Amino acid sequence: MQWLLIITLLVISIKYLVNLVGKDVISSKVYQTYLRVSGNKAFANLHTKKTELRDINKQRLAISAQDQYAKWTKLNRRWDKLKKEVDELEKTLLVTQAAAINAIKTGLTVVTTGPIWYYRVMHRKSVLVHLPAGLFPSVVEFYLSFPTVARGTIGLGGWMFIVNTMIDSMELIIKNLVFAEKVEKPKETSTSNEEEKKPQPASIEPKIQEIN
Amino acid sequence: MSELDDLSLDPNLQHIFDKESTLKWIFVGGKGGVGKTTSSCSVAIRLAMANPDKQYLLISTDPAHNLSDAFGQKFDKDARPVEGLKNLSCMEIDPSAFMEEMKSQNNFGENDASNPLSIMNDMTSSIPGIDEALSFMEVMKHIKSQNANDNPENANKVDYQTIIFDTAPTGHTLRFLQLPSTLEVLLSKFSEISGKFGPLLNNLMGGAGGGDKQQDMLSKLQDIQVTVGEINKQFQDPDLTTFVCVCISEFLSLYETERLIQELMSYNMDVNSIIVNQLLFSDEADCKRCASRWKMQKKYLNEMNDLYEDFHLIKMPLLGNEIRGLNNLVKFSQFLVNAYDPKKDNHIIFELETKD
Protein backbone atom coordinates (compact mmCIF):
# COMPACT_ATOMS: atom_id res chain seq x y z
CA MET A 1 0.00 0.00 0.00
CA GLN A 2 2.95 2.30 -0.29
CA TRP A 3 1.55 3.87 -3.44
CA LEU A 4 -1.51 4.95 -1.46
CA LEU A 5 0.72 6.67 1.07
CA ILE A 6 2.54 8.57 -1.62
CA ILE A 7 -0.53 9.48 -3.61
CA THR A 8 -2.35 10.76 -0.54
CA LEU A 9 0.69 12.81 0.39
CA LEU A 10 0.85 14.27 -3.12
CA VAL A 11 -2.84 15.08 -3.31
CA ILE A 12 -2.90 16.77 0.06
CA SER A 13 0.23 18.78 -0.77
CA ILE A 14 -1.28 19.85 -4.06
CA LYS A 15 -4.50 20.81 -2.29
CA TYR A 16 -2.51 22.91 0.15
CA LEU A 17 -0.58 24.61 -2.63
CA VAL A 18 -3.75 25.35 -4.57
CA ASN A 19 -5.24 26.94 -1.48
CA LEU A 20 -2.10 28.95 -0.91
CA VAL A 21 -1.89 30.36 -4.40
CA GLY A 22 -5.64 30.70 -4.88
CA LYS A 23 -7.97 28.99 -7.34
CA ASP A 24 -8.70 32.24 -9.19
CA VAL A 25 -5.06 32.99 -9.86
CA ILE A 26 -4.27 29.49 -10.99
CA SER A 27 -7.25 29.16 -13.30
CA SER A 28 -6.67 32.54 -14.96
CA LYS A 29 -2.97 31.76 -15.50
CA VAL A 30 -3.78 28.37 -16.93
CA TYR A 31 -6.37 29.91 -19.25
CA GLN A 32 -3.98 32.59 -20.45
CA THR A 33 -1.24 30.05 -21.11
CA TYR A 34 -3.69 27.91 -23.01
CA LEU A 35 -4.76 30.87 -25.12
CA ARG A 36 -1.23 31.84 -25.88
CA VAL A 37 -0.21 28.31 -26.76
CA SER A 38 -3.29 27.40 -28.75
CA GLY A 39 -2.86 30.43 -31.03
CA ASN A 40 -6.38 31.74 -30.56
CA LYS A 41 -6.71 34.49 -33.18
CA ALA A 42 -8.89 36.81 -31.20
CA PHE A 43 -6.62 36.60 -28.22
CA ALA A 44 -3.52 37.16 -30.34
CA ASN A 45 -5.21 40.20 -31.84
CA LEU A 46 -6.05 41.51 -28.39
CA HIS A 47 -2.51 40.92 -27.24
CA THR A 48 -1.06 42.88 -30.18
CA LYS A 49 -3.46 45.73 -29.62
CA LYS A 50 -2.71 45.89 -25.90
CA THR A 51 1.02 45.94 -26.60
CA GLU A 52 0.46 48.77 -29.06
CA LEU A 53 -1.56 50.64 -26.42
CA ARG A 54 1.27 50.36 -23.92
CA ASP A 55 3.67 51.53 -26.59
CA ILE A 56 1.61 54.58 -27.45
CA ASN A 57 1.22 55.43 -23.79
CA LYS A 58 4.98 55.25 -23.33
CA GLN A 59 5.51 57.60 -26.26
CA ARG A 60 2.86 59.93 -24.90
CA LEU A 61 4.51 60.17 -21.52
CA ALA A 62 7.91 60.69 -23.07
CA ILE A 63 7.01 63.92 -24.87
CA SER A 64 5.84 67.24 -23.50
CA ALA A 65 2.20 67.90 -24.31
CA GLN A 66 2.78 71.62 -24.55
CA ASP A 67 5.91 71.55 -26.68
CA GLN A 68 4.74 68.93 -29.13
CA TYR A 69 1.02 69.43 -28.94
CA ALA A 70 0.22 68.11 -32.43
CA LYS A 71 2.18 64.88 -31.96
CA TRP A 72 0.72 64.39 -28.48
CA THR A 73 -2.82 64.92 -29.71
CA LYS A 74 -2.32 62.50 -32.60
CA LEU A 75 -1.05 59.91 -30.13
CA ASN A 76 -4.11 60.61 -27.99
CA ARG A 77 -6.39 60.03 -30.95
CA ARG A 78 -4.71 56.72 -31.77
CA TRP A 79 -4.87 55.68 -28.16
CA ASP A 80 -8.59 56.47 -27.88
CA LYS A 81 -9.38 54.54 -31.05
CA LEU A 82 -7.32 51.53 -29.97
CA LYS A 83 -8.81 51.59 -26.48
CA LYS A 84 -12.29 51.37 -27.97
CA GLU A 85 -11.28 48.39 -30.09
CA VAL A 86 -9.60 46.68 -27.14
CA ASP A 87 -12.69 47.15 -24.98
CA GLU A 88 -14.90 45.64 -27.65
CA LEU A 89 -12.61 42.65 -28.09
CA GLU A 90 -12.35 42.10 -24.36
CA LYS A 91 -16.11 42.12 -24.03
CA THR A 92 -16.52 39.35 -26.57
CA LEU A 93 -13.67 37.32 -25.12
CA LEU A 94 -14.97 37.78 -21.58
CA VAL A 95 -17.89 35.46 -22.12
CA THR A 96 -15.78 32.53 -23.27
CA GLN A 97 -13.22 33.33 -20.62
CA ALA A 98 -15.73 33.10 -17.79
CA ALA A 99 -16.95 29.72 -18.97
CA ALA A 100 -13.41 28.35 -19.38
CA ILE A 101 -12.24 29.60 -15.97
CA ASN A 102 -15.22 28.02 -14.29
CA ALA A 103 -14.40 24.74 -15.96
CA ILE A 104 -10.77 24.93 -14.80
CA LYS A 105 -11.84 25.71 -11.24
CA THR A 106 -14.16 22.76 -11.19
CA GLY A 107 -11.34 20.61 -12.53
CA LEU A 108 -9.05 21.77 -9.75
CA THR A 109 -11.63 21.01 -7.09
CA VAL A 110 -12.18 17.54 -8.47
CA VAL A 111 -8.46 16.80 -8.64
CA THR A 112 -7.83 17.91 -5.09
CA THR A 113 -10.80 16.33 -3.40
CA GLY A 114 -11.97 13.53 -5.67
CA PRO A 115 -9.15 11.04 -5.13
CA ILE A 116 -9.34 11.41 -1.37
CA TRP A 117 -13.00 10.61 -1.23
CA TYR A 118 -12.51 7.73 -3.61
CA TYR A 119 -9.80 6.21 -1.50
CA ARG A 120 -11.77 6.83 1.64
CA VAL A 121 -14.57 4.77 0.22
CA MET A 122 -12.60 2.08 -1.60
CA HIS A 123 -9.76 1.61 0.88
CA ARG A 124 -11.61 2.13 4.08
CA LYS A 125 -10.08 -0.75 5.75
CA SER A 126 -6.62 -0.66 4.10
CA VAL A 127 -3.73 -0.62 6.43
CA LEU A 128 -1.04 1.79 5.33
CA VAL A 129 1.54 1.49 8.07
CA HIS A 130 2.18 -1.24 10.60
CA LEU A 131 3.51 0.30 13.77
CA PRO A 132 6.07 -1.66 15.74
CA ALA A 133 4.49 -2.94 18.91
CA GLY A 134 4.77 -0.62 21.88
CA LEU A 135 6.14 2.35 19.94
CA PHE A 136 3.44 4.73 21.13
CA PRO A 137 1.19 4.69 24.18
CA SER A 138 -2.09 2.92 23.57
CA VAL A 139 -4.12 6.16 23.61
CA VAL A 140 -2.05 7.52 20.74
CA GLU A 141 -2.36 4.23 18.91
CA PHE A 142 -6.12 4.44 19.36
CA TYR A 143 -6.38 7.87 17.80
CA LEU A 144 -3.99 7.03 15.00
CA SER A 145 -6.02 4.05 14.02
CA PHE A 146 -9.42 5.72 14.51
CA PRO A 147 -11.96 4.91 13.11
CA THR A 148 -11.62 2.15 10.62
CA VAL A 149 -8.46 0.07 11.09
CA ALA A 150 -7.14 -2.13 13.84
CA ARG A 151 -5.16 -0.63 16.69
CA GLY A 152 -1.43 -0.63 16.15
CA THR A 153 -1.77 0.26 12.50
CA ILE A 154 -2.35 3.50 10.63
CA GLY A 155 -5.11 3.71 8.08
CA LEU A 156 -6.08 6.39 5.58
CA GLY A 157 -7.71 8.67 8.13
CA GLY A 158 -4.74 8.63 10.44
CA TRP A 159 -2.27 9.12 7.61
CA MET A 160 -4.18 12.13 6.30
CA PHE A 161 -4.20 13.59 9.79
CA ILE A 162 -0.43 13.11 10.01
CA VAL A 163 0.17 14.67 6.59
CA ASN A 164 -2.06 17.68 7.31
CA THR A 165 -0.40 18.31 10.65
CA MET A 166 3.01 18.02 9.08
CA ILE A 167 2.16 20.52 6.34
CA ASP A 168 0.68 22.97 8.81
CA SER A 169 3.73 22.77 11.05
CA MET A 170 6.09 23.23 8.14
CA GLU A 171 4.08 26.23 7.02
CA LEU A 172 4.32 27.70 10.49
CA ILE A 173 8.05 27.15 10.70
CA ILE A 174 8.79 28.56 7.24
CA LYS A 175 6.54 31.54 7.77
CA ASN A 176 8.12 32.48 11.04
CA LEU A 177 11.70 31.75 10.03
CA VAL A 178 11.71 33.24 6.57
CA PHE A 179 8.79 35.59 6.17
CA ALA A 180 8.38 37.11 9.61
CA GLU A 181 8.94 40.84 9.93
CA LYS A 182 12.25 41.88 11.30
CA VAL A 183 12.06 43.30 14.81
CA GLU A 184 14.62 45.91 15.81
CA LYS A 185 16.89 44.95 18.65
CA PRO A 186 15.93 47.12 21.64
CA LYS A 187 18.54 49.61 22.83
CA GLU A 188 20.46 48.53 25.90
CA THR A 189 19.51 50.51 28.99
CA SER A 190 22.12 51.06 31.66
CA THR A 191 21.78 48.34 34.30
CA SER A 192 23.59 50.41 36.93
CA ASN A 193 23.93 49.77 40.62
CA GLU A 194 21.12 51.02 42.75
CA GLU A 195 23.63 52.92 44.81
CA GLU A 196 25.00 54.78 41.85
CA LYS A 197 23.16 58.01 41.55
CA LYS A 198 21.63 58.86 38.31
CA PRO A 199 22.85 62.17 36.95
CA GLN A 200 20.41 64.90 37.67
CA PRO A 201 18.44 66.05 34.68
CA ALA A 202 18.83 69.65 33.69
CA SER A 203 16.86 71.99 35.89
CA ILE A 204 13.42 72.43 34.61
CA GLU A 205 12.36 75.12 36.98
CA PRO A 206 10.84 77.99 35.11
CA LYS A 207 12.94 81.05 35.11
CA ILE A 208 10.91 83.64 36.78
CA GLN A 209 11.34 86.92 35.09
CA GLU A 210 11.38 89.92 37.20
CA ILE A 211 8.38 91.97 36.58
CA ASN A 212 9.19 95.60 36.64
CA MET B 1 3.77 75.69 -52.41
CA SER B 2 0.59 77.01 -54.00
CA GLU B 3 -0.60 73.44 -54.52
CA LEU B 4 -0.37 72.79 -50.82
CA ASP B 5 -2.19 76.04 -50.14
CA ASP B 6 -5.06 74.92 -52.31
CA LEU B 7 -5.39 71.74 -50.31
CA SER B 8 -5.98 73.57 -47.06
CA LEU B 9 -9.36 75.09 -46.36
CA ASP B 10 -9.99 78.83 -46.42
CA PRO B 11 -9.36 80.53 -43.09
CA ASN B 12 -12.83 82.08 -43.00
CA LEU B 13 -16.48 81.18 -42.56
CA GLN B 14 -17.52 82.15 -46.08
CA HIS B 15 -18.93 78.68 -46.64
CA ILE B 16 -21.52 79.43 -43.93
CA PHE B 17 -22.39 82.91 -45.22
CA ASP B 18 -22.70 81.82 -48.85
CA LYS B 19 -26.09 82.12 -50.47
CA GLU B 20 -25.87 78.44 -51.43
CA SER B 21 -25.48 77.39 -47.82
CA THR B 22 -28.42 75.31 -46.65
CA LEU B 23 -27.53 75.40 -42.99
CA LYS B 24 -30.46 75.56 -40.62
CA TRP B 25 -28.73 75.03 -37.29
CA ILE B 26 -25.42 76.54 -36.29
CA PHE B 27 -23.99 75.82 -32.85
CA VAL B 28 -21.20 77.98 -31.51
CA GLY B 29 -19.46 76.52 -28.51
CA GLY B 30 -16.28 76.16 -26.51
CA LYS B 31 -14.91 76.40 -23.01
CA GLY B 32 -15.64 79.48 -20.91
CA GLY B 33 -14.04 82.82 -21.53
CA VAL B 34 -12.82 82.21 -25.08
CA GLY B 35 -15.26 84.58 -26.77
CA LYS B 36 -18.19 82.32 -27.58
CA THR B 37 -20.82 85.03 -27.33
CA THR B 38 -18.76 87.49 -29.35
CA SER B 39 -18.22 84.81 -31.97
CA SER B 40 -21.85 83.68 -32.08
CA CYS B 41 -23.03 87.28 -32.38
CA SER B 42 -20.46 87.88 -35.12
CA VAL B 43 -21.57 84.80 -37.05
CA ALA B 44 -25.23 85.81 -36.73
CA ILE B 45 -24.52 89.38 -37.80
CA ARG B 46 -22.55 88.37 -40.88
CA LEU B 47 -25.22 85.85 -41.85
CA ALA B 48 -27.88 88.53 -41.56
CA MET B 49 -25.81 91.07 -43.50
CA ALA B 50 -25.00 88.60 -46.28
CA ASN B 51 -28.67 87.67 -46.80
CA PRO B 52 -30.81 90.73 -45.96
CA ASP B 53 -33.98 89.15 -47.32
CA LYS B 54 -33.89 86.22 -44.88
CA GLN B 55 -34.62 86.08 -41.17
CA TYR B 56 -32.15 84.76 -38.61
CA LEU B 57 -32.49 83.89 -34.95
CA LEU B 58 -29.79 83.83 -32.29
CA ILE B 59 -30.67 81.87 -29.15
CA SER B 60 -28.82 81.80 -25.86
CA THR B 61 -29.70 79.76 -22.79
CA ASP B 62 -26.97 81.17 -20.63
CA PRO B 63 -28.82 82.73 -17.66
CA ALA B 64 -26.13 85.41 -17.50
CA HIS B 65 -27.94 87.40 -20.21
CA ASN B 66 -24.87 87.62 -22.37
CA LEU B 67 -26.72 88.52 -25.57
CA SER B 68 -28.29 91.52 -23.91
CA ASP B 69 -24.84 92.61 -22.75
CA ALA B 70 -23.28 92.02 -26.16
CA PHE B 71 -25.79 94.07 -28.10
CA GLY B 72 -26.56 96.56 -25.35
CA GLN B 73 -30.24 95.79 -25.73
CA LYS B 74 -32.70 93.91 -23.56
CA PHE B 75 -33.73 90.50 -24.87
CA ASP B 76 -35.98 87.87 -23.34
CA LYS B 77 -37.72 84.65 -24.17
CA ASP B 78 -39.66 86.24 -27.02
CA ALA B 79 -37.55 86.77 -30.12
CA ARG B 80 -36.87 90.44 -30.69
CA PRO B 81 -35.10 92.07 -33.64
CA VAL B 82 -31.75 93.68 -33.05
CA GLU B 83 -31.84 97.47 -33.30
CA GLY B 84 -30.04 98.37 -36.50
CA LEU B 85 -30.24 94.91 -38.06
CA LYS B 86 -33.86 94.04 -38.62
CA ASN B 87 -33.44 90.58 -40.03
CA LEU B 88 -31.60 89.29 -36.97
CA SER B 89 -33.58 88.48 -33.84
CA CYS B 90 -32.29 87.40 -30.47
CA MET B 91 -33.82 85.24 -27.80
CA GLU B 92 -32.57 84.69 -24.28
CA ILE B 93 -34.17 81.73 -22.60
CA ASP B 94 -34.01 82.02 -18.85
CA PRO B 95 -34.67 78.63 -17.28
CA SER B 96 -35.81 80.01 -13.90
CA ALA B 97 -38.32 82.41 -15.46
CA PHE B 98 -39.64 79.58 -17.56
CA MET B 99 -40.18 77.39 -14.52
CA GLU B 100 -42.07 80.19 -12.75
CA GLU B 101 -44.36 80.50 -15.74
CA MET B 102 -44.91 76.76 -15.88
CA LYS B 103 -45.85 76.73 -12.23
CA SER B 104 -48.39 79.52 -12.50
CA GLN B 105 -49.87 78.15 -15.72
CA ASN B 106 -50.37 74.63 -14.53
CA ASN B 107 -51.55 75.60 -11.09
CA PHE B 108 -49.40 73.13 -9.27
CA GLY B 109 -50.86 74.88 -6.29
CA GLU B 110 -49.88 74.97 -2.71
CA ASN B 111 -48.01 72.09 -1.19
CA ASP B 112 -51.07 70.26 -0.05
CA ALA B 113 -51.51 66.55 0.17
CA SER B 114 -54.65 66.39 -1.94
CA ASN B 115 -52.92 67.58 -5.10
CA PRO B 116 -50.32 64.99 -6.12
CA LEU B 117 -48.79 67.37 -8.62
CA SER B 118 -47.70 69.72 -5.84
CA ILE B 119 -44.45 67.82 -5.53
CA MET B 120 -43.58 69.36 -8.88
CA ASN B 121 -43.20 72.66 -7.07
CA ASP B 122 -40.06 71.49 -5.36
CA MET B 123 -38.74 69.50 -8.27
CA THR B 124 -39.05 72.13 -10.95
CA SER B 125 -37.13 74.74 -9.03
CA SER B 126 -33.81 73.07 -9.67
CA ILE B 127 -33.79 70.38 -12.26
CA PRO B 128 -30.29 69.80 -13.57
CA GLY B 129 -30.23 69.91 -17.34
CA ILE B 130 -33.21 72.23 -17.51
CA ASP B 131 -31.38 74.69 -19.76
CA GLU B 132 -30.65 72.00 -22.29
CA ALA B 133 -34.21 70.79 -22.17
CA LEU B 134 -35.51 74.30 -22.75
CA SER B 135 -33.29 74.93 -25.74
CA PHE B 136 -34.40 71.61 -27.03
CA MET B 137 -38.04 72.57 -26.66
CA GLU B 138 -37.34 75.71 -28.69
CA VAL B 139 -35.76 73.58 -31.38
CA MET B 140 -38.80 71.34 -31.42
CA LYS B 141 -41.11 74.33 -31.68
CA HIS B 142 -39.24 75.59 -34.72
CA ILE B 143 -39.14 72.21 -36.42
CA LYS B 144 -42.87 71.93 -35.94
CA SER B 145 -43.44 75.43 -37.25
CA GLN B 146 -41.39 74.63 -40.33
CA ASN B 147 -43.71 71.75 -41.08
CA ALA B 148 -46.73 73.87 -40.22
CA ASN B 149 -45.73 76.60 -42.67
CA ASP B 150 -47.21 74.58 -45.44
CA ASN B 151 -50.50 75.39 -43.79
CA PRO B 152 -51.70 78.77 -45.12
CA GLU B 153 -53.11 79.72 -41.73
CA ASN B 154 -49.61 80.03 -40.36
CA ALA B 155 -48.38 82.34 -43.09
CA ASN B 156 -47.77 85.20 -40.71
CA LYS B 157 -45.47 83.17 -38.47
CA VAL B 158 -41.81 84.06 -38.77
CA ASP B 159 -39.81 81.44 -40.59
CA TYR B 160 -36.12 81.64 -39.73
CA GLN B 161 -33.63 80.66 -42.37
CA THR B 162 -31.03 79.68 -39.82
CA ILE B 163 -30.98 79.45 -36.04
CA ILE B 164 -27.71 80.12 -34.28
CA PHE B 165 -27.15 78.76 -30.78
CA ASP B 166 -24.84 80.47 -28.33
CA THR B 167 -24.21 77.43 -26.18
CA ALA B 168 -23.61 77.21 -22.47
CA PRO B 169 -19.98 77.35 -21.36
CA THR B 170 -20.10 74.05 -19.54
CA GLY B 171 -20.29 70.52 -20.87
CA HIS B 172 -24.07 70.82 -20.98
CA THR B 173 -23.95 71.55 -24.67
CA LEU B 174 -22.89 68.03 -25.40
CA ARG B 175 -25.64 66.60 -23.23
CA PHE B 176 -28.11 68.72 -25.13
CA LEU B 177 -26.84 67.38 -28.42
CA GLN B 178 -27.18 63.89 -27.05
CA LEU B 179 -30.82 64.50 -26.16
CA PRO B 180 -32.32 63.66 -29.52
CA SER B 181 -30.81 60.19 -29.71
CA THR B 182 -31.46 59.50 -26.01
CA LEU B 183 -35.03 60.68 -26.28
CA GLU B 184 -35.62 58.68 -29.41
CA VAL B 185 -34.53 55.51 -27.68
CA LEU B 186 -36.55 56.33 -24.57
CA LEU B 187 -39.68 57.19 -26.50
CA SER B 188 -39.53 54.12 -28.70
CA LYS B 189 -39.15 51.94 -25.62
CA PHE B 190 -42.03 53.75 -23.99
CA SER B 191 -44.36 53.26 -26.90
CA GLU B 192 -43.33 49.62 -27.00
CA ILE B 193 -44.27 49.22 -23.37
CA SER B 194 -47.46 51.24 -23.62
CA GLY B 195 -48.45 49.23 -26.63
CA LYS B 196 -48.21 46.08 -24.59
CA PHE B 197 -49.62 47.35 -21.33
CA GLY B 198 -51.86 50.15 -22.60
CA PRO B 199 -55.15 48.37 -22.07
CA LEU B 200 -54.02 47.19 -18.65
CA LEU B 201 -53.03 50.71 -17.65
CA ASN B 202 -56.38 51.95 -18.85
CA ASN B 203 -58.11 49.57 -16.50
CA LEU B 204 -55.90 50.61 -13.63
CA MET B 205 -56.49 54.30 -14.20
CA GLY B 206 -60.14 53.45 -14.03
CA GLY B 207 -63.12 54.91 -15.79
CA ALA B 208 -63.66 56.59 -19.13
CA GLY B 209 -61.90 59.77 -18.02
CA GLY B 210 -58.70 57.94 -17.30
CA GLY B 211 -58.81 56.19 -20.62
CA ASP B 212 -59.08 59.42 -22.58
CA LYS B 213 -56.17 61.04 -20.78
CA GLN B 214 -54.12 57.98 -21.49
CA GLN B 215 -54.83 58.16 -25.21
CA ASP B 216 -54.12 61.86 -25.19
CA MET B 217 -50.77 61.35 -23.51
CA LEU B 218 -49.86 58.52 -25.83
CA SER B 219 -50.62 60.49 -28.97
CA LYS B 220 -48.70 63.48 -27.60
CA LEU B 221 -45.74 61.25 -26.89
CA GLN B 222 -45.92 59.83 -30.38
CA ASP B 223 -45.89 63.37 -31.76
CA ILE B 224 -42.82 64.15 -29.71
CA GLN B 225 -41.21 60.95 -30.90
CA VAL B 226 -41.69 61.92 -34.53
CA THR B 227 -40.32 65.41 -33.92
CA VAL B 228 -37.32 64.10 -32.02
CA GLY B 229 -36.56 61.66 -34.80
CA GLU B 230 -36.69 64.52 -37.27
CA ILE B 231 -34.34 66.60 -35.11
CA ASN B 232 -31.89 63.70 -34.87
CA LYS B 233 -31.87 63.40 -38.62
CA GLN B 234 -31.32 67.12 -39.14
CA PHE B 235 -28.57 67.41 -36.55
CA GLN B 236 -26.61 64.64 -38.20
CA ASP B 237 -26.95 66.09 -41.71
CA PRO B 238 -23.85 68.19 -42.51
CA ASP B 239 -25.79 70.29 -45.00
CA LEU B 240 -28.24 71.32 -42.31
CA THR B 241 -26.25 71.51 -39.09
CA THR B 242 -22.75 72.49 -38.19
CA PHE B 243 -20.81 73.22 -35.04
CA VAL B 244 -18.32 76.07 -34.85
CA CYS B 245 -15.70 75.62 -32.12
CA VAL B 246 -14.28 78.67 -30.41
CA CYS B 247 -10.98 78.56 -28.58
CA ILE B 248 -7.88 80.54 -27.73
CA SER B 249 -4.34 79.62 -28.63
CA GLU B 250 -3.33 78.08 -25.31
CA PHE B 251 -2.77 74.51 -24.26
CA LEU B 252 -5.84 73.87 -22.10
CA SER B 253 -8.24 75.53 -24.48
CA LEU B 254 -6.89 73.50 -27.36
CA TYR B 255 -7.10 70.33 -25.33
CA GLU B 256 -10.75 71.05 -24.49
CA THR B 257 -11.45 71.85 -28.13
CA GLU B 258 -9.94 68.55 -29.20
CA ARG B 259 -12.11 66.67 -26.74
CA LEU B 260 -15.17 68.60 -27.87
CA ILE B 261 -14.47 67.78 -31.51
CA GLN B 262 -13.97 64.08 -30.79
CA GLU B 263 -17.23 63.95 -28.88
CA LEU B 264 -19.12 65.81 -31.59
CA MET B 265 -17.80 63.37 -34.15
CA SER B 266 -19.08 60.51 -32.04
CA TYR B 267 -22.55 62.11 -32.30
CA ASN B 268 -22.09 62.36 -36.08
CA MET B 269 -22.38 66.11 -35.93
CA ASP B 270 -20.52 68.05 -38.59
CA VAL B 271 -17.70 70.19 -37.25
CA ASN B 272 -15.36 71.80 -39.72
CA SER B 273 -14.57 75.28 -38.37
CA ILE B 274 -12.49 76.52 -35.47
CA ILE B 275 -12.34 80.17 -34.47
CA VAL B 276 -9.15 81.04 -32.60
CA ASN B 277 -9.72 84.20 -30.61
CA GLN B 278 -7.59 86.70 -28.74
CA LEU B 279 -4.56 86.42 -31.01
CA LEU B 280 -1.94 89.10 -30.61
CA PHE B 281 -0.26 89.17 -34.04
CA SER B 282 2.66 90.99 -32.41
CA ASP B 283 5.45 90.23 -34.82
CA GLU B 284 6.70 93.79 -34.67
CA ALA B 285 5.70 94.73 -31.20
CA ASP B 286 7.45 97.08 -28.87
CA CYS B 287 5.87 95.38 -25.91
CA LYS B 288 8.08 92.48 -24.80
CA ARG B 289 5.21 90.77 -23.11
CA CYS B 290 3.10 90.84 -26.28
CA ALA B 291 6.03 89.51 -28.29
CA SER B 292 6.56 86.68 -25.84
CA ARG B 293 2.90 85.72 -25.66
CA TRP B 294 2.55 85.92 -29.42
CA LYS B 295 5.48 83.53 -29.75
CA MET B 296 3.62 81.03 -27.55
CA GLN B 297 0.40 81.55 -29.49
CA LYS B 298 2.22 81.02 -32.79
CA LYS B 299 3.64 77.77 -31.49
CA TYR B 300 0.15 76.43 -30.83
CA LEU B 301 -1.18 77.85 -34.09
CA ASN B 302 1.42 75.87 -35.98
CA GLU B 303 0.46 72.73 -34.10
CA MET B 304 -3.18 73.38 -34.97
CA ASN B 305 -2.34 73.77 -38.64
CA ASP B 306 -0.85 70.31 -38.44
CA LEU B 307 -3.69 68.75 -36.45
CA TYR B 308 -6.70 70.32 -38.12
CA GLU B 309 -5.76 70.18 -41.77
CA ASP B 310 -9.34 69.59 -42.89
CA PHE B 311 -10.81 72.37 -40.77
CA HIS B 312 -11.40 76.04 -41.45
CA LEU B 313 -9.12 77.80 -38.97
CA ILE B 314 -10.22 81.37 -38.45
CA LYS B 315 -7.75 83.61 -36.64
CA MET B 316 -9.31 86.55 -34.81
CA PRO B 317 -7.34 89.39 -33.23
CA LEU B 318 -7.38 90.56 -29.64
CA LEU B 319 -8.71 94.09 -29.75
CA GLY B 320 -8.01 96.93 -27.39
CA ASN B 321 -11.40 96.82 -25.74
CA GLU B 322 -14.38 94.59 -25.08
CA ILE B 323 -16.49 94.10 -28.18
CA ARG B 324 -19.93 95.33 -27.23
CA GLY B 325 -22.67 96.94 -29.27
CA LEU B 326 -23.75 96.23 -32.83
CA ASN B 327 -21.22 98.58 -34.49
CA ASN B 328 -18.24 97.05 -32.72
CA LEU B 329 -19.48 93.56 -33.45
CA VAL B 330 -19.84 94.44 -37.13
CA LYS B 331 -16.25 95.72 -37.16
CA PHE B 332 -14.97 92.60 -35.45
CA SER B 333 -17.00 90.15 -37.50
CA GLN B 334 -15.52 91.28 -40.84
CA PHE B 335 -12.54 89.03 -40.12
CA LEU B 336 -14.83 86.02 -40.23
CA VAL B 337 -15.26 86.79 -43.91
CA ASN B 338 -11.85 88.17 -44.82
CA ALA B 339 -8.92 86.87 -42.84
CA TYR B 340 -7.30 89.43 -40.54
CA ASP B 341 -4.10 90.89 -41.94
CA PRO B 342 -1.97 92.32 -39.10
CA LYS B 343 -0.26 94.76 -41.43
CA LYS B 344 -3.35 96.20 -43.07
CA ASP B 345 -6.00 95.78 -40.40
CA ASN B 346 -4.19 96.56 -37.18
CA HIS B 347 -5.72 100.01 -36.99
CA ILE B 348 -8.91 98.37 -35.81
CA ILE B 349 -7.38 97.40 -32.49
CA PHE B 350 -7.93 100.85 -31.10
CA GLU B 351 -10.87 101.85 -33.22
CA LEU B 352 -13.63 100.31 -31.17
CA GLU B 353 -16.38 102.66 -30.11
CA THR B 354 -16.73 103.06 -26.42
CA LYS B 355 -19.57 104.46 -24.40
CA ASP B 356 -17.45 107.12 -22.72
Interface residues (C-beta under 8 A of the other chain):
Chain A: A65 Q66 Q68 Y69 A70 T73 K74 N76 R77 D80
Chain B: F251 L254 Y255 E258 Q262 K299 Y300 N302 E303 M304 D306 L307
